[in-house]
C-alpha cells in the first residue's frame, strides 16, 4: 500500500525490508536463514536503517510488524512523523502470512501467531492513525491520503 499512498500524497516511498536488502546486498530470507538465532542482530540492522530514513522529510515508509517492537522503533516512528497502523484481524494476518513468500522468523509457527499478535497490539495501538487493512488497497490509500492531508 505504501507506493499507492505515496503516489496519492506526491511523496517518495520505501519498504524497510528492501532498504535492508540494499544496505546489505543480501535478501532478507538469506539474512535470517543463515542463522535464525541472529534475529537480534537483524533487528539492530533494521533499526539502524529505520533511523537513517527518519533523518529525511516527507516520505512514506512501509515497515514490517517487528520494526515498531524492537530498539524503541515505535517511539522513533512517533517522534519522526505520523504512524499509521494498517490493522487486520488475526485470521486475515494468518491467511496473508501463509501465502507470503518472505521468511518471517517469528511466524514460522502459525499456531503461535495469536500470542504474537496479542503481544504486539499494545504497541501497534500507539499509532497516530489506525485504518482497516481489509479494505481494497486502492480505496484505502485514497481514504488515508485524504485523512493525512488533514493532519
Helices and strands as residue ranges (DSSP letters): H 2-9, E 12-15, H 16-24, H 28-33, G 36-38, H 39-53, E 59-62, G 67-69, H 73-80, E 84-87, H 90-98, G 105-107, G 110-112, H 113-124, E 129-132, H 137-148
